[in-house]
């Protein structure tokens, strides 16, 4: 993810803590997946692109099912 994403998540974490005392734990992904964006994955899949190398098989099945229903 980008530094902009981290900034948004940091703001949300601080707000959640201020409101409810909930602490946030950040778990960074491996560099191989740092570029993956759900928005891009949905767009690529919606246009018939192969996203199987970027999502878990169970996620892929649900994504394909959701895209099929929305057509």
PDB file of N, CA, C, O and CB in Angstrom:
ATOM      1  N   UNK A   1       0.832  -1.174   0.000  1.00  0.00           N
ATOM      2  CA  UNK A   1       0.000   0.000   0.000  1.00  0.00           C
ATOM      3  C   UNK A   1       0.882   1.244   0.000  1.00  0.00           C
ATOM      4  O   UNK A   1       2.085   1.173   0.248  1.00  0.00           O
ATOM      5  CB  UNK A   1      -0.950  -0.006   1.207  1.00  0.00           C
ATOM      6  N   UNK A   2       0.282   2.340  -0.273  1.00  0.00           N
ATOM      7  CA  UNK A   2       1.037   3.588  -0.350  1.00  0.00           C
ATOM      8  C   UNK A   2       1.062   4.296   0.998  1.00  0.00           C
ATOM      9  O   UNK A   2       0.323   3.947   1.919  1.00  0.00           O
ATOM     10  CB  UNK A   2       0.442   4.509  -1.416  1.00  0.00           C
ATOM     11  N   UNK A   3       1.915   5.282   1.089  1.00  0.00           N
ATOM     12  CA  UNK A   3       1.978   6.054   2.332  1.00  0.00           C
ATOM     13  C   UNK A   3       0.662   6.791   2.578  1.00  0.00           C
ATOM     14  O   UNK A   3       0.284   7.018   3.728  1.00  0.00           O
ATOM     15  CB  UNK A   3       3.148   7.056   2.287  1.00  0.00           C
ATOM     16  N   UNK A   4      -0.035   7.163   1.508  1.00  0.00           N
ATOM     17  CA  UNK A   4      -1.349   7.801   1.652  1.00  0.00           C
ATOM     18  C   UNK A   4      -2.348   6.881   2.322  1.00  0.00           C
ATOM     19  O   UNK A   4      -3.151   7.318   3.146  1.00  0.00           O
ATOM     20  CB  UNK A   4      -1.880   8.232   0.295  1.00  0.00           C
ATOM     21  N   UNK A   5      -2.299   5.596   1.966  1.00  0.00           N
ATOM     22  CA  UNK A   5      -3.180   4.613   2.609  1.00  0.00           C
ATOM     23  C   UNK A   5      -2.868   4.520   4.097  1.00  0.00           C
ATOM     24  O   UNK A   5      -3.770   4.449   4.932  1.00  0.00           O
ATOM     25  CB  UNK A   5      -3.030   3.223   1.943  1.00  0.00           C
ATOM     26  N   UNK A   6      -1.575   4.523   4.415  1.00  0.00           N
ATOM     27  CA  UNK A   6      -1.190   4.437   5.820  1.00  0.00           C
ATOM     28  C   UNK A   6      -1.699   5.646   6.595  1.00  0.00           C
ATOM     29  O   UNK A   6      -2.166   5.506   7.725  1.00  0.00           O
ATOM     30  CB  UNK A   6       0.334   4.325   5.953  1.00  0.00           C
ATOM     31  N   UNK A   7      -1.613   6.817   6.004  1.00  0.00           N
ATOM     32  CA  UNK A   7      -2.084   8.028   6.684  1.00  0.00           C
ATOM     33  C   UNK A   7      -3.575   7.941   7.000  1.00  0.00           C
ATOM     34  O   UNK A   7      -4.002   8.311   8.093  1.00  0.00           O
ATOM     35  CB  UNK A   7      -1.801   9.266   5.824  1.00  0.00           C
ATOM     36  N   UNK A   8      -4.363   7.456   6.047  1.00  0.00           N
ATOM     37  CA  UNK A   8      -5.805   7.303   6.267  1.00  0.00           C
ATOM     38  C   UNK A   8      -6.059   6.292   7.380  1.00  0.00           C
ATOM     39  O   UNK A   8      -6.885   6.525   8.262  1.00  0.00           O
ATOM     40  CB  UNK A   8      -6.517   6.861   4.964  1.00  0.00           C
ATOM     41  N   UNK A   9      -5.347   5.168   7.334  1.00  0.00           N
ATOM     42  CA  UNK A   9      -5.514   4.138   8.365  1.00  0.00           C
ATOM     43  C   UNK A   9      -5.089   4.662   9.734  1.00  0.00           C
ATOM     44  O   UNK A   9      -5.714   4.339  10.744  1.00  0.00           O
ATOM     45  CB  UNK A   9      -4.702   2.881   8.007  1.00  0.00           C
ATOM     46  N   UNK A  10      -4.037   5.462   9.769  1.00  0.00           N
ATOM     47  CA  UNK A  10      -3.570   6.032  11.033  1.00  0.00           C
ATOM     48  C   UNK A  10      -4.625   6.962  11.628  1.00  0.00           C
ATOM     49  O   UNK A  10      -4.881   6.924  12.831  1.00  0.00           O
ATOM     50  CB  UNK A  10      -2.247   6.792  10.826  1.00  0.00           C
ATOM     51  N   UNK A  11      -5.230   7.789  10.795  1.00  0.00           N
ATOM     52  CA  UNK A  11      -6.296   8.680  11.267  1.00  0.00           C
ATOM     53  C   UNK A  11      -7.472   7.881  11.819  1.00  0.00           C
ATOM     54  O   UNK A  11      -8.034   8.217  12.862  1.00  0.00           O
ATOM     55  CB  UNK A  11      -6.772   9.600  10.129  1.00  0.00           C
ATOM     56  N   UNK A  12      -7.836   6.815  11.101  1.00  0.00           N
ATOM     57  CA  UNK A  12      -8.946   5.979  11.551  1.00  0.00           C
ATOM     58  C   UNK A  12      -8.602   5.307  12.878  1.00  0.00           C
ATOM     59  O   UNK A  12      -9.446   5.226  13.771  1.00  0.00           O
ATOM     60  CB  UNK A  12      -9.292   4.918  10.487  1.00  0.00           C
ATOM     61  N   UNK A  13      -7.376   4.831  13.010  1.00  0.00           N
ATOM     62  CA  UNK A  13      -6.950   4.180  14.246  1.00  0.00           C
ATOM     63  C   UNK A  13      -7.004   5.148  15.417  1.00  0.00           C
ATOM     64  O   UNK A  13      -7.464   4.788  16.501  1.00  0.00           O
ATOM     65  CB  UNK A  13      -5.538   3.616  14.096  1.00  0.00           C
ATOM     66  N   UNK A  14      -6.544   6.358  15.209  1.00  0.00           N
ATOM     67  CA  UNK A  14      -6.564   7.351  16.282  1.00  0.00           C
ATOM     68  C   UNK A  14      -7.995   7.715  16.676  1.00  0.00           C
ATOM     69  O   UNK A  14      -8.298   7.887  17.857  1.00  0.00           O
ATOM     70  CB  UNK A  14      -5.803   8.607  15.855  1.00  0.00           C
ATOM     71  N   UNK A  15      -8.862   7.830  15.684  1.00  0.00           N
ATOM     72  CA  UNK A  15     -10.267   8.131  15.966  1.00  0.00           C
ATOM     73  C   UNK A  15     -10.922   6.987  16.726  1.00  0.00           C
ATOM     74  O   UNK A  15     -11.623   7.214  17.712  1.00  0.00           O
ATOM     75  CB  UNK A  15     -11.033   8.408  14.664  1.00  0.00           C
ATOM     76  N   UNK A  16     -10.697   5.757  16.272  1.00  0.00           N
ATOM     77  CA  UNK A  16     -11.265   4.595  16.956  1.00  0.00           C
ATOM     78  C   UNK A  16     -10.803   4.530  18.406  1.00  0.00           C
ATOM     79  O   UNK A  16     -11.591   4.224  19.300  1.00  0.00           O
ATOM     80  CB  UNK A  16     -10.881   3.305  16.226  1.00  0.00           C
ATOM     81  N   UNK A  17      -9.528   4.819  18.637  1.00  0.00           N
ATOM     82  CA  UNK A  17      -9.013   4.779  20.003  1.00  0.00           C
ATOM     83  C   UNK A  17      -9.634   5.881  20.856  1.00  0.00           C
ATOM     84  O   UNK A  17      -9.999   5.651  22.010  1.00  0.00           O
ATOM     85  CB  UNK A  17      -7.488   4.912  20.002  1.00  0.00           C
ATOM     86  N   UNK A  18      -9.751   7.067  20.288  1.00  0.00           N
ATOM     87  CA  UNK A  18     -10.326   8.191  21.034  1.00  0.00           C
ATOM     88  C   UNK A  18     -11.782   7.940  21.395  1.00  0.00           C
ATOM     89  O   UNK A  18     -12.228   8.319  22.478  1.00  0.00           O
ATOM     90  CB  UNK A  18     -10.211   9.476  20.225  1.00  0.00           C
ATOM     91  N   UNK A  19     -12.521   7.308  20.501  1.00  0.00           N
ATOM     92  CA  UNK A  19     -13.951   7.087  20.713  1.00  0.00           C
ATOM     93  C   UNK A  19     -14.218   5.879  21.606  1.00  0.00           C
ATOM     94  O   UNK A  19     -15.077   5.930  22.487  1.00  0.00           O
ATOM     95  CB  UNK A  19     -14.653   6.902  19.379  1.00  0.00           C
ATOM     96  N   UNK A  20     -13.483   4.797  21.378  1.00  0.00           N
ATOM     97  CA  UNK A  20     -13.843   3.554  22.062  1.00  0.00           C
ATOM     98  C   UNK A  20     -12.697   2.856  22.787  1.00  0.00           C
ATOM     99  O   UNK A  20     -12.915   1.843  23.452  1.00  0.00           O
ATOM    100  CB  UNK A  20     -14.420   2.617  21.083  1.00  0.00           C
ATOM    101  N   UNK A  21     -11.486   3.381  22.666  1.00  0.00           N
ATOM    102  CA  UNK A  21     -10.354   2.726  23.311  1.00  0.00           C
ATOM    103  C   UNK A  21      -9.820   1.533  22.547  1.00  0.00           C
ATOM    104  O   UNK A  21      -8.931   0.831  23.029  1.00  0.00           O
ATOM    105  CB  UNK A  21     -10.739   2.293  24.674  1.00  0.00           C
ATOM    106  N   UNK A  22     -10.353   1.296  21.360  1.00  0.00           N
ATOM    107  CA  UNK A  22      -9.902   0.169  20.539  1.00  0.00           C
ATOM    108  C   UNK A  22      -8.546   0.503  19.930  1.00  0.00           C
ATOM    109  O   UNK A  22      -8.361   1.559  19.325  1.00  0.00           O
ATOM    110  CB  UNK A  22     -10.940  -0.163  19.423  1.00  0.00           C
ATOM    111  N   UNK A  23      -7.618  -0.403  20.100  1.00  0.00           N
ATOM    112  CA  UNK A  23      -6.287  -0.222  19.516  1.00  0.00           C
ATOM    113  C   UNK A  23      -6.222  -0.937  18.172  1.00  0.00           C
ATOM    114  O   UNK A  23      -6.864  -1.968  17.970  1.00  0.00           O
ATOM    115  CB  UNK A  23      -5.182  -0.754  20.473  1.00  0.00           C
ATOM    116  N   UNK A  24      -5.451  -0.385  17.273  1.00  0.00           N
ATOM    117  CA  UNK A  24      -5.297  -0.946  15.934  1.00  0.00           C
ATOM    118  C   UNK A  24      -3.921  -1.583  15.812  1.00  0.00           C
ATOM    119  O   UNK A  24      -2.926  -1.032  16.282  1.00  0.00           O
ATOM    120  CB  UNK A  24      -5.496   0.142  14.847  1.00  0.00           C
ATOM    121  N   UNK A  25      -3.875  -2.739  15.183  1.00  0.00           N
ATOM    122  CA  UNK A  25      -2.618  -3.420  14.904  1.00  0.00           C
ATOM    123  C   UNK A  25      -2.422  -3.410  13.395  1.00  0.00           C
ATOM    124  O   UNK A  25      -3.307  -3.823  12.646  1.00  0.00           O
ATOM    125  CB  UNK A  25      -2.609  -4.886  15.476  1.00  0.00           C
ATOM    126  N   UNK A  26      -1.281  -2.946  12.958  1.00  0.00           N
ATOM    127  CA  UNK A  26      -0.974  -2.922  11.528  1.00  0.00           C
ATOM    128  C   UNK A  26      -0.177  -4.163  11.169  1.00  0.00           C
ATOM    129  O   UNK A  26       0.812  -4.490  11.825  1.00  0.00           O
ATOM    130  CB  UNK A  26      -0.192  -1.637  11.141  1.00  0.00           C
ATOM    131  N   UNK A  27      -0.608  -4.840  10.140  1.00  0.00           N
ATOM    132  CA  UNK A  27       0.096  -6.016   9.659  1.00  0.00           C
ATOM    133  C   UNK A  27       0.466  -5.752   8.203  1.00  0.00           C
ATOM    134  O   UNK A  27      -0.389  -5.846   7.323  1.00  0.00           O
ATOM    135  CB  UNK A  27      -0.775  -7.320   9.811  1.00  0.00           C
ATOM    136  N   UNK A  28       1.710  -5.428   7.945  1.00  0.00           N
ATOM    137  CA  UNK A  28       2.096  -5.144   6.560  1.00  0.00           C
ATOM    138  C   UNK A  28       2.120  -6.426   5.734  1.00  0.00           C
ATOM    139  O   UNK A  28       2.407  -7.508   6.247  1.00  0.00           O
ATOM    140  CB  UNK A  28       3.474  -4.457   6.512  1.00  0.00           C
ATOM    141  N   UNK A  29       1.819  -6.288   4.476  1.00  0.00           N
ATOM    142  CA  UNK A  29       1.840  -7.452   3.588  1.00  0.00           C
ATOM    143  C   UNK A  29       3.250  -7.655   3.042  1.00  0.00           C
ATOM    144  O   UNK A  29       4.128  -6.809   3.205  1.00  0.00           O
ATOM    145  CB  UNK A  29       0.824  -7.280   2.427  1.00  0.00           C
ATOM    146  N   UNK A  30       3.438  -8.780   2.401  1.00  0.00           N
ATOM    147  CA  UNK A  30       4.727  -9.029   1.763  1.00  0.00           C
ATOM    148  C   UNK A  30       4.871  -8.100   0.563  1.00  0.00           C
ATOM    149  O   UNK A  30       3.868  -7.706  -0.032  1.00  0.00           O
ATOM    150  CB  UNK A  30       4.861 -10.520   1.331  1.00  0.00           C
ATOM    151  N   UNK A  31       6.088  -7.748   0.201  1.00  0.00           N
ATOM    152  CA  UNK A  31       6.292  -6.848  -0.938  1.00  0.00           C
ATOM    153  C   UNK A  31       5.638  -7.336  -2.232  1.00  0.00           C
ATOM    154  O   UNK A  31       5.253  -6.526  -3.075  1.00  0.00           O
ATOM    155  CB  UNK A  31       7.764  -6.661  -1.171  1.00  0.00           C
ATOM    156  N   UNK A  32       5.513  -8.635  -2.391  1.00  0.00           N
ATOM    157  CA  UNK A  32       4.916  -9.171  -3.623  1.00  0.00           C
ATOM    158  C   UNK A  32       3.469  -8.733  -3.804  1.00  0.00           C
ATOM    159  O   UNK A  32       2.973  -8.692  -4.930  1.00  0.00           O
ATOM    160  CB  UNK A  32       4.989 -10.688  -3.621  1.00  0.00           C
ATOM    161  N   UNK A  33       2.786  -8.405  -2.710  1.00  0.00           N
ATOM    162  CA  UNK A  33       1.383  -8.008  -2.790  1.00  0.00           C
ATOM    163  C   UNK A  33       1.149  -6.543  -2.422  1.00  0.00           C
ATOM    164  O   UNK A  33       0.000  -6.115  -2.315  1.00  0.00           O
ATOM    165  CB  UNK A  33       0.559  -8.887  -1.892  1.00  0.00           C
ATOM    166  N   UNK A  34       2.191  -5.790  -2.232  1.00  0.00           N
ATOM    167  CA  UNK A  34       2.034  -4.409  -1.777  1.00  0.00           C
ATOM    168  C   UNK A  34       1.328  -3.517  -2.790  1.00  0.00           C
ATOM    169  O   UNK A  34       0.784  -2.477  -2.418  1.00  0.00           O
ATOM    170  CB  UNK A  34       3.378  -3.827  -1.459  1.00  0.00           C
ATOM    171  N   UNK A  35       1.327  -3.899  -4.043  1.00  0.00           N
ATOM    172  CA  UNK A  35       0.694  -3.090  -5.090  1.00  0.00           C
ATOM    173  C   UNK A  35      -0.775  -3.433  -5.299  1.00  0.00           C
ATOM    174  O   UNK A  35      -1.482  -2.702  -5.992  1.00  0.00           O
ATOM    175  CB  UNK A  35       1.437  -3.263  -6.391  1.00  0.00           C
ATOM    176  N   UNK A  36      -1.244  -4.520  -4.720  1.00  0.00           N
ATOM    177  CA  UNK A  36      -2.599  -5.006  -4.981  1.00  0.00           C
ATOM    178  C   UNK A  36      -3.630  -4.070  -4.355  1.00  0.00           C
ATOM    179  O   UNK A  36      -3.541  -3.722  -3.178  1.00  0.00           O
ATOM    180  CB  UNK A  36      -2.777  -6.440  -4.437  1.00  0.00           C
ATOM    181  N   UNK A  37      -4.596  -3.675  -5.158  1.00  0.00           N
ATOM    182  CA  UNK A  37      -5.677  -2.804  -4.709  1.00  0.00           C
ATOM    183  C   UNK A  37      -6.996  -3.474  -5.068  1.00  0.00           C
ATOM    184  O   UNK A  37      -7.173  -3.915  -6.204  1.00  0.00           O
ATOM    185  CB  UNK A  37      -5.571  -1.375  -5.350  1.00  0.00           C
ATOM    186  N   UNK A  38      -7.919  -3.554  -4.121  1.00  0.00           N
ATOM    187  CA  UNK A  38      -9.203  -4.209  -4.403  1.00  0.00           C
ATOM    188  C   UNK A  38      -9.931  -3.526  -5.551  1.00  0.00           C
ATOM    189  O   UNK A  38     -10.611  -4.183  -6.339  1.00  0.00           O
ATOM    190  CB  UNK A  38     -10.089  -4.210  -3.154  1.00  0.00           C
ATOM    191  N   UNK A  39      -9.790  -2.226  -5.644  1.00  0.00           N
ATOM    192  CA  UNK A  39     -10.440  -1.486  -6.742  1.00  0.00           C
ATOM    193  C   UNK A  39      -9.883  -1.952  -8.093  1.00  0.00           C
ATOM    194  O   UNK A  39     -10.637  -2.180  -9.039  1.00  0.00           O
ATOM    195  CB  UNK A  39     -10.229   0.053  -6.572  1.00  0.00           C
ATOM    196  N   UNK A  40      -8.565  -2.089  -8.170  1.00  0.00           N
ATOM    197  CA  UNK A  40      -7.951  -2.537  -9.422  1.00  0.00           C
ATOM    198  C   UNK A  40      -8.317  -3.987  -9.727  1.00  0.00           C
ATOM    199  O   UNK A  40      -8.575  -4.338 -10.878  1.00  0.00           O
ATOM    200  CB  UNK A  40      -6.428  -2.385  -9.354  1.00  0.00           C
ATOM    201  N   UNK A  41      -8.337  -4.821  -8.698  1.00  0.00           N
ATOM    202  CA  UNK A  41      -8.691  -6.230  -8.891  1.00  0.00           C
ATOM    203  C   UNK A  41     -10.108  -6.339  -9.438  1.00  0.00           C
ATOM    204  O   UNK A  41     -10.341  -7.072 -10.399  1.00  0.00           O
ATOM    205  CB  UNK A  41      -8.563  -7.019  -7.564  1.00  0.00           C
ATOM    206  N   UNK A  42     -11.060  -5.620  -8.842  1.00  0.00           N
ATOM    207  CA  UNK A  42     -12.449  -5.661  -9.329  1.00  0.00           C
ATOM    208  C   UNK A  42     -12.533  -5.183 -10.774  1.00  0.00           C
ATOM    209  O   UNK A  42     -13.238  -5.781 -11.587  1.00  0.00           O
ATOM    210  CB  UNK A  42     -13.363  -4.797  -8.434  1.00  0.00           C
ATOM    211  N   UNK A  43     -11.826  -4.121 -11.093  1.00  0.00           N
ATOM    212  CA  UNK A  43     -11.880  -3.565 -12.442  1.00  0.00           C
ATOM    213  C   UNK A  43     -11.284  -4.532 -13.461  1.00  0.00           C
ATOM    214  O   UNK A  43     -11.865  -4.752 -14.524  1.00  0.00           O
ATOM    215  CB  UNK A  43     -11.144  -2.226 -12.495  1.00  0.00           C
ATOM    216  N   UNK A  44     -10.145  -5.100 -13.147  1.00  0.00           N
ATOM    217  CA  UNK A  44      -9.510  -6.057 -14.060  1.00  0.00           C
ATOM    218  C   UNK A  44     -10.418  -7.262 -14.268  1.00  0.00           C
ATOM    219  O   UNK A  44     -10.637  -7.687 -15.402  1.00  0.00           O
ATOM    220  CB  UNK A  44      -8.133  -6.508 -13.513  1.00  0.00           C
ATOM    221  N   UNK A  45     -10.947  -7.815 -13.176  1.00  0.00           N
ATOM    222  CA  UNK A  45     -11.824  -8.986 -13.271  1.00  0.00           C
ATOM    223  C   UNK A  45     -13.106  -8.661 -14.028  1.00  0.00           C
ATOM    224  O   UNK A  45     -13.585  -9.484 -14.808  1.00  0.00           O
ATOM    225  CB  UNK A  45     -12.164  -9.511 -11.875  1.00  0.00           C
ATOM    226  N   UNK A  46     -13.667  -7.475 -13.811  1.00  0.00           N
ATOM    227  CA  UNK A  46     -14.908  -7.084 -14.491  1.00  0.00           C
ATOM    228  C   UNK A  46     -14.724  -6.998 -15.998  1.00  0.00           C
ATOM    229  O   UNK A  46     -15.677  -7.163 -16.760  1.00  0.00           O
ATOM    230  CB  UNK A  46     -15.403  -5.745 -13.958  1.00  0.00           C
ATOM    231  N   UNK A  47     -13.497  -6.739 -16.420  1.00  0.00           N
ATOM    232  CA  UNK A  47     -13.213  -6.649 -17.852  1.00  0.00           C
ATOM    233  C   UNK A  47     -12.599  -7.936 -18.400  1.00  0.00           C
ATOM    234  O   UNK A  47     -12.006  -7.940 -19.479  1.00  0.00           O
ATOM    235  CB  UNK A  47     -12.282  -5.479 -18.123  1.00  0.00           C
ATOM    236  N   UNK A  48     -12.746  -9.017 -17.652  1.00  0.00           N
ATOM    237  CA  UNK A  48     -12.311 -10.330 -18.129  1.00  0.00           C
ATOM    238  C   UNK A  48     -10.852 -10.649 -17.915  1.00  0.00           C
ATOM    239  O   UNK A  48     -10.359 -11.649 -18.436  1.00  0.00           O
ATOM    240  CB  UNK A  48     -12.601 -10.443 -19.551  1.00  0.00           C
ATOM    241  N   UNK A  49     -10.148  -9.825 -17.161  1.00  0.00           N
ATOM    242  CA  UNK A  49      -8.730 -10.077 -16.917  1.00  0.00           C
ATOM    243  C   UNK A  49      -8.510 -11.170 -15.886  1.00  0.00           C
ATOM    244  O   UNK A  49      -9.388 -11.463 -15.075  1.00  0.00           O
ATOM    245  CB  UNK A  49      -8.047  -8.810 -16.465  1.00  0.00           C
ATOM    246  N   UNK A  50      -7.334 -11.763 -15.927  1.00  0.00           N
ATOM    247  CA  UNK A  50      -6.973 -12.841 -15.010  1.00  0.00           C
ATOM    248  C   UNK A  50      -6.332 -12.253 -13.755  1.00  0.00           C
ATOM    249  O   UNK A  50      -5.250 -11.669 -13.824  1.00  0.00           O
ATOM    250  CB  UNK A  50      -6.013 -13.850 -15.694  1.00  0.00           C
ATOM    251  N   UNK A  51      -6.983 -12.403 -12.634  1.00  0.00           N
ATOM    252  CA  UNK A  51      -6.460 -11.892 -11.364  1.00  0.00           C
ATOM    253  C   UNK A  51      -6.085 -13.028 -10.414  1.00  0.00           C
ATOM    254  O   UNK A  51      -5.851 -12.798  -9.228  1.00  0.00           O
ATOM    255  CB  UNK A  51      -7.487 -10.976 -10.699  1.00  0.00           C
ATOM    256  N   UNK A  52      -6.030 -14.244 -10.933  1.00  0.00           N
ATOM    257  CA  UNK A  52      -5.800 -15.414 -10.079  1.00  0.00           C
ATOM    258  C   UNK A  52      -4.451 -15.379  -9.363  1.00  0.00           C
ATOM    259  O   UNK A  52      -4.309 -15.990  -8.303  1.00  0.00           O
ATOM    260  CB  UNK A  52      -5.892 -16.673 -10.907  1.00  0.00           C
ATOM    261  N   UNK A  53      -3.471 -14.687  -9.908  1.00  0.00           N
ATOM    262  CA  UNK A  53      -2.169 -14.621  -9.240  1.00  0.00           C
ATOM    263  C   UNK A  53      -2.151 -13.586  -8.118  1.00  0.00           C
ATOM    264  O   UNK A  53      -1.176 -13.498  -7.371  1.00  0.00           O
ATOM    265  CB  UNK A  53      -1.079 -14.299 -10.252  1.00  0.00           C
ATOM    266  N   UNK A  54      -3.220 -12.806  -7.996  1.00  0.00           N
ATOM    267  CA  UNK A  54      -3.237 -11.726  -7.008  1.00  0.00           C
ATOM    268  C   UNK A  54      -4.249 -11.920  -5.893  1.00  0.00           C
ATOM    269  O   UNK A  54      -4.268 -11.135  -4.945  1.00  0.00           O
ATOM    270  CB  UNK A  54      -3.512 -10.436  -7.688  1.00  0.00           C
ATOM    271  N   UNK A  55      -5.102 -12.954  -5.977  1.00  0.00           N
ATOM    272  CA  UNK A  55      -6.098 -13.196  -4.934  1.00  0.00           C
ATOM    273  C   UNK A  55      -6.143 -14.682  -4.584  1.00  0.00           C
ATOM    274  O   UNK A  55      -5.798 -15.534  -5.402  1.00  0.00           O
ATOM    275  CB  UNK A  55      -7.494 -12.706  -5.387  1.00  0.00           C
ATOM    276  N   UNK A  56      -6.565 -14.976  -3.379  1.00  0.00           N
ATOM    277  CA  UNK A  56      -6.719 -16.360  -2.928  1.00  0.00           C
ATOM    278  C   UNK A  56      -7.845 -17.009  -3.734  1.00  0.00           C
ATOM    279  O   UNK A  56      -8.811 -16.333  -4.087  1.00  0.00           O
ATOM    280  CB  UNK A  56      -7.019 -16.426  -1.386  1.00  0.00           C
ATOM    281  N   UNK A  57      -7.739 -18.312  -4.033  1.00  0.00           N
ATOM    282  CA  UNK A  57      -8.779 -18.987  -4.820  1.00  0.00           C
ATOM    283  C   UNK A  57     -10.193 -18.814  -4.273  1.00  0.00           C
ATOM    284  O   UNK A  57     -11.134 -18.669  -5.055  1.00  0.00           O
ATOM    285  CB  UNK A  57      -8.470 -20.445  -4.903  1.00  0.00           C
ATOM    286  N   UNK A  58     -10.367 -18.825  -2.959  1.00  0.00           N
ATOM    287  CA  UNK A  58     -11.720 -18.661  -2.408  1.00  0.00           C
ATOM    288  C   UNK A  58     -12.244 -17.250  -2.654  1.00  0.00           C
ATOM    289  O   UNK A  58     -13.448 -17.067  -2.836  1.00  0.00           O
ATOM    290  CB  UNK A  58     -11.728 -18.968  -0.900  1.00  0.00           C
ATOM    291  N   UNK A  59     -11.385 -16.274  -2.663  1.00  0.00           N
ATOM    292  CA  UNK A  59     -11.779 -14.898  -2.964  1.00  0.00           C
ATOM    293  C   UNK A  59     -12.120 -14.780  -4.442  1.00  0.00           C
ATOM    294  O   UNK A  59     -13.088 -14.115  -4.813  1.00  0.00           O
ATOM    295  CB  UNK A  59     -10.655 -13.901  -2.581  1.00  0.00           C
ATOM    296  N   UNK A  60     -11.333 -15.418  -5.271  1.00  0.00           N
ATOM    297  CA  UNK A  60     -11.573 -15.376  -6.715  1.00  0.00           C
ATOM    298  C   UNK A  60     -12.947 -15.936  -7.053  1.00  0.00           C
ATOM    299  O   UNK A  60     -13.669 -15.362  -7.869  1.00  0.00           O
ATOM    300  CB  UNK A  60     -10.488 -16.159  -7.463  1.00  0.00           C
ATOM    301  N   UNK A  61     -13.313 -17.052  -6.432  1.00  0.00           N
ATOM    302  CA  UNK A  61     -14.620 -17.658  -6.694  1.00  0.00           C
ATOM    303  C   UNK A  61     -15.749 -16.699  -6.316  1.00  0.00           C
ATOM    304  O   UNK A  61     -16.710 -16.547  -7.070  1.00  0.00           O
ATOM    305  CB  UNK A  61     -14.766 -18.981  -5.920  1.00  0.00           C
ATOM    306  N   UNK A  62     -15.640 -16.060  -5.168  1.00  0.00           N
ATOM    307  CA  UNK A  62     -16.657 -15.100  -4.742  1.00  0.00           C
ATOM    308  C   UNK A  62     -16.708 -13.876  -5.628  1.00  0.00           C
ATOM    309  O   UNK A  62     -17.786 -13.351  -5.907  1.00  0.00           O
ATOM    310  CB  UNK A  62     -16.407 -14.679  -3.324  1.00  0.00           C
ATOM    311  N   UNK A  63     -15.555 -13.418  -6.069  1.00  0.00           N
ATOM    312  CA  UNK A  63     -15.488 -12.253  -6.952  1.00  0.00           C
ATOM    313  C   UNK A  63     -16.157 -12.551  -8.286  1.00  0.00           C
ATOM    314  O   UNK A  63     -16.955 -11.754  -8.779  1.00  0.00           O
ATOM    315  CB  UNK A  63     -14.032 -11.827  -7.174  1.00  0.00           C
ATOM    316  N   UNK A  64     -15.832 -13.688  -8.860  1.00  0.00           N
ATOM    317  CA  UNK A  64     -16.440 -14.079 -10.138  1.00  0.00           C
ATOM    318  C   UNK A  64     -17.946 -14.215  -9.983  1.00  0.00           C
ATOM    319  O   UNK A  64     -18.704 -13.779 -10.850  1.00  0.00           O
ATOM    320  CB  UNK A  64     -15.834 -15.405 -10.653  1.00  0.00           C
ATOM    321  N   UNK A  65     -18.383 -14.815  -8.886  1.00  0.00           N
ATOM    322  CA  UNK A  65     -19.813 -14.974  -8.632  1.00  0.00           C
ATOM    323  C   UNK A  65     -20.506 -13.619  -8.516  1.00  0.00           C
ATOM    324  O   UNK A  65     -21.572 -13.414  -9.096  1.00  0.00           O
ATOM    325  CB  UNK A  65     -20.040 -15.792  -7.357  1.00  0.00           C
ATOM    326  N   UNK A  66     -19.911 -12.705  -7.776  1.00  0.00           N
ATOM    327  CA  UNK A  66     -20.502 -11.370  -7.598  1.00  0.00           C
ATOM    328  C   UNK A  66     -20.558 -10.613  -8.918  1.00  0.00           C
ATOM    329  O   UNK A  66     -21.548  -9.940  -9.207  1.00  0.00           O
ATOM    330  CB  UNK A  66     -19.701 -10.560  -6.567  1.00  0.00           C
ATOM    331  N   UNK A  67     -19.517 -10.717  -9.711  1.00  0.00           N
ATOM    332  CA  UNK A  67     -19.494 -10.016 -10.997  1.00  0.00           C
ATOM    333  C   UNK A  67     -20.513 -10.605 -11.964  1.00  0.00           C
ATOM    334  O   UNK A  67     -21.113  -9.881 -12.759  1.00  0.00           O
ATOM    335  CB  UNK A  67     -18.093 -10.077 -11.614  1.00  0.00           C
ATOM    336  N   UNK A  68     -20.707 -11.912 -11.895  1.00  0.00           N
ATOM    337  CA  UNK A  68     -21.693 -12.569 -12.759  1.00  0.00           C
ATOM    338  C   UNK A  68     -23.104 -12.127 -12.386  1.00  0.00           C
ATOM    339  O   UNK A  68     -23.928 -11.879 -13.266  1.00  0.00           O
ATOM    340  CB  UNK A  68     -21.570 -14.106 -12.658  1.00  0.00           C
ATOM    341  N   UNK A  69     -23.389 -12.026 -11.087  1.00  0.00           N
ATOM    342  CA  UNK A  69     -24.714 -11.594 -10.628  1.00  0.00           C
ATOM    343  C   UNK A  69     -25.007 -10.145 -10.999  1.00  0.00           C
ATOM    344  O   UNK A  69     -26.161  -9.793 -11.245  1.00  0.00           O
ATOM    345  CB  UNK A  69     -24.826 -11.767  -9.122  1.00  0.00           C
ATOM    346  N   UNK A  70     -23.983  -9.307 -11.041  1.00  0.00           N
ATOM    347  CA  UNK A  70     -24.211  -7.879 -11.282  1.00  0.00           C
ATOM    348  C   UNK A  70     -24.406  -7.535 -12.753  1.00  0.00           C
ATOM    349  O   UNK A  70     -24.738  -6.395 -13.079  1.00  0.00           O
ATOM    350  CB  UNK A  70     -23.057  -7.085 -10.740  1.00  0.00           C
ATOM    351  N   UNK A  71     -24.210  -8.491 -13.637  1.00  0.00           N
ATOM    352  CA  UNK A  71     -24.370  -8.214 -15.077  1.00  0.00           C
ATOM    353  C   UNK A  71     -25.800  -8.340 -15.505  1.00  0.00           C
ATOM    354  O   UNK A  71     -26.113  -8.141 -16.679  1.00  0.00           O
ATOM    355  CB  UNK A  71     -23.514  -9.148 -15.906  1.00  0.00           C
TER     356      UNK A  71
END
